[in-house]
Amino acid sequence: MAKFISILTALVSVPLTLKYLGVERYGLWMTASSIIVVLGFSDLGMSSGLLNSIAKAHGNEDKQSAIVSVSSTFYLLLLIAIIITIVFFLIYPFVSWGKVFNVSSSQAFSEAGPAMMALMILFAINLPLSIVQRVQWGFQEGYVNDLYQIGGNILGLCGIVIATNLKLGLPWLIIFFLGFTLLSTLTNYLVQLHFKRRWLRPQIKLMNFKVAWKIISNGSIILILTIMTLIGFQTDALFISYFQGASAVADYSVVQKLSTIAILYWAFINALWPAYGEAFARNDHAWIKKTIIHSLWLSIIGGLIIGGGLFLLGNQILKIWVGNAVTVDGSLLLGFAVFVFVSGLIGSVAVVYNAGPMIQKQIIPFICATLCAIGLKYFIAKHGGANYIIWSTTISFTCFYLIPCSFMLMRTYFNNTSH
């Protein structure tokens, strides 16, 4: 339900903001947001490590271990947020943000710096508060987090409506949109850790760097994979903006937003993570083999339906959705259609690796795929254009991740002499 509301919010917010901001300022927002997404690795993998620590403590009914883990994670993330903020404000006056985002209009040029500042401040505030999501997942209460996410999406949409009706600039639009969303996370944090589980609220006296390091170590592999994913999948807008300007980002971002409808079936695949983990613990290879096959079929069918629909009906949908605000070439739609199909297959394979003992074996393929993707993004953005840059991710992760990792899975779980 949370994923559906997230998609619905995007479907409503994109035409509102695109029409209000115009192509270049909307592209500026999407490019700046890409930088913030890439900064997601700054939690050092502590989020994933905390989830595992909470789940273990909950299973052992060890409250002391849980509170030490939460306190250590919260205050270390708070320290990281403070450092990031200080560094940003030190470099802020010396950076020509309009040139960084390659914008041309005077309004976009003047808003580039303040917009980036608004995003950075909200990101820093959210960083330590976001532990509440992992705490809820650790206690197997992910549905509660989903409810708050739904509330946050609705509040964010309300923020956009308010900002556009007040005729505010891009920085204030960002503050109203993400700030209102952040209110939902803050409320969730206060309710969960200061009322429902007061014993779990972070206490600085319980901050333990050894525990924090252990949590980082537990999440280090996921951190590496997360960094590779962010760089490989989330940097297209940066390359497009650098070589072609923020205006070129708008067309790409609108199609990218439309393609996120694939989240509806990707969510089912990701939900298998804990189930795979339990099956690995039981050495239930028959169930693992059967589920891999079913998830791959789901990915193939879902990818064909959504990817095919995006390619065949994309222009008609965009015409109804955003009118004439953007002009999309069929090559961009084809690129995203193939990307949606391949991403589903990659997700089906990756979730098996992430949940089990083979997690380390995907690091080298992931690194190779990411490095290849970055090289292709640079070349395509410079010589080919925004319509083709999505192929850099599709080709790289198909050749260097999907194919080799699929063969490793086949040898491990589909060879009768193995196990």
C-alpha positions, 0 to 999 in steps of 0.5 A, spaced: 500 500 500 505 504 501 508 503 494 502 504 491 501 511 495 508 513 493 507 512 486 500 515 486 503 521 489 509 522 484 503 521 478 500 527 481 506 531 483 510 531 477 505 535 473 504 540 478 511 541 479 513 541 472 508 546 470 509 550 475 517 550 475 518 549 468 523 545 464 529 547 466 528 549 474 524 542 474 531 539 471 535 543 476 531 540 482 531 533 479 539 533 478 540 536 485 536 530 488 540 525 485 546 528 489 542 527 495 540 520 493 548 518 492 549 521 499 545 516 502 551 511 503 554 516 508 550 512 513 556 507 513 551 501 512 549 502 519 542 502 517 542 495 515 547 493 521 542 496 526 536 492 523 540 485 524 542 487 531 535 489 533 532 483 530 537 479 534 536 482 540 529 482 539 529 474 538 534 473 544 529 478 549 536 482 550 533 489 551 540 492 553 543 490 547 538 493 543 538 500 547 546 500 546 545 499 538 540 504 537 544 509 542 550 508 538 547 508 531 543 514 533 549 519 535 554 516 530 549 518 525 548 525 528 555 526 528 556 524 521 550 529 519 553 535 523 560 533 519 556 533 512 553 540 514 559 543 516 563 541 510 557 543 506 557 550 509 564 551 508 564 550 501 558 553 499 560 560 498 566 558 493 561 554 489 558 557 483 552 552 483 548 555 477 555 552 473 555 546 477 548 544 475 549 548 468 543 552 468 542 558 463 536 562 466 537 567 471 532 565 475 534 558 475 542 560 476 540 564 483 536 558 485 541 553 484 545 554 491 539 555 495 535 549 493 542 545 494 542 548 501 535 546 502 536 539 500 542 538 504 539 541 511 533 536 510 538 530 508 542 532 515 536 532 519 533 526 516 539 522 517 539 520 524 531 520 525 531 515 519 533 509 524 526 508 526 525 505 520 530 500 521 528 499 528 521 497 526 523 492 521 527 489 526 521 488 531 517 486 525 513 492 525 514 494 518 507 495 516 507 501 522 513 504 518 509 503 511 503 507 515 507 513 516 510 513 509 503 513 506 502 519 511 509 523 509 507 522 501 500 525 502 503 531 507 509 532 501 503 532 496 500 538 500 506 541 501 507 542 493 500 544 493 501 550 498 508 552 495 505 552 488 499 556 490 503 561 494 507 562 488 514 560 492 521 559 489 524 552 488 528 552 495 521 553 498 518 548 494 523 543 496 522 545 503 515 545 503 515 538 500 521 534 503 519 538 510 512 536 510 515 529 509 520 529 514 514 531 519 512 524 518 519 521 520 519 525 526 513 523 528 514 516 527 521 517 531 518 520 537 512 516 537 516 509 537 522 511 541 519 516 546 512 514 547 511 506 545 518 504 547 521 509 551 526 504 554 529 504 547 530 512 546 537 514 544 541 516 550 548 519 549 551 515 555 550 509 552 553 511 546 559 505 544 564 506 539 565 498 539 558 497 538 557 502 533 563 499 529 560 492 530 554 495 527 558 498 521 562 491 520 555 487 519 552 492 514 559 493 510 557 488 505 551 491 504 554 498 504 559 497 498 553 494 494 549 500 496 554 505 494 555 501 487 547 501 486 547 508 487 553 510 483 550 505 477 543 507 477 542 514 480 547 518 477 544 519 470 541 526 471 548 528 473 551 526 467 546 529 463 546 536 466 553 536 466 554 535 458 547 538 456 544 542 461 538 542 467 533 542 461 535 536 458 534 532 465 526 534 465 524 529 459 529 524 462 526 524 469 519 524 467 520 518 464 524 515 470 518 517 474 513 514 470 517 507 470 517 507 477 510 504 477 515 497 476 515 498 484 509 495 484 512 488 482 519 489 485 516 490 492 514 483 491 521 480 490 524 484 495 519 482 500 522 475 499 529 477 503 527 475 510 523 469 507 530 467 503 534 468 510 530 463 514 530 458 508 538 459 508 538 458 516 534 451 515 538 449 509 531 448 505 534 448 498 528 445 495 524 451 497 529 456 495 530 453 488 522 453 487 522 460 489 527 463 485 524 460 479 517 463 481 520 470 482 524 470 475 517 468 472 514 474 476 519 479 473 519 476 466 511 477 466 511 484 470 517 486 466 514 485 459 507 488 461 510 494 464 516 495 460 512 493 454 506 498 456 511 504 457 514 503 450 507 502 446 503 507 450 508 512 454 507 518 449 499 517 450 500 517 457 505 522 458 500 527 453 495 525 458 499 526 464 504 532 463 501 535 457 506 538 452 511 540 458 516 535 455 517 532 449 519 525 449 523 521 443 521 513 442 528 511 444 528 514 451 521 510 452 525 503 449 531 504 453 526 505 460 522 499 457 528 494 457 531 497 463 525 495 467 525 488 464 532 487 466 532 491 473 526 486 475 531 480 473 537 483 477 532 484 483 530 477 483 537 474 483 540 480 488 535 478 493 537 471 493 545 473 494 543 479 499 539 474 504 544 468 504 551 466 504 553 468 497 552 475 499 560 476 498 560 473 491 556 479 488 561 484 490 566 483 484 561 483 479 557 489 482 564 493 482 565 491 475 558 493 472 558 500 476 565 502 473 563 500 466 556 503 467 560 510 469 564 509 463 558 508 458 554 514 462 560 519 461 561 517 453 553 516 452 552 523 455 557 527 451 556 523 445 549 520 444 545 524 448 540 523 454 535 519 450 540 513 450 544 514 457 539 509 461 542 503 456 549 504 460 546 501 466 542 496 462 548 493 458 553 494 464 549 490 469 546 485 464 553 483 462 557 484 468 552 482 474 546 479 471 549 474 467 555 471 471 551 471 478 545 467 474 550 462 472 553 462 479 546 461 482 544 455 477 551 452 479 549 452 486 541 451 486 540 447 480 545 442 480 543 436 483 550 434 485 551 440 489 548 443 496 
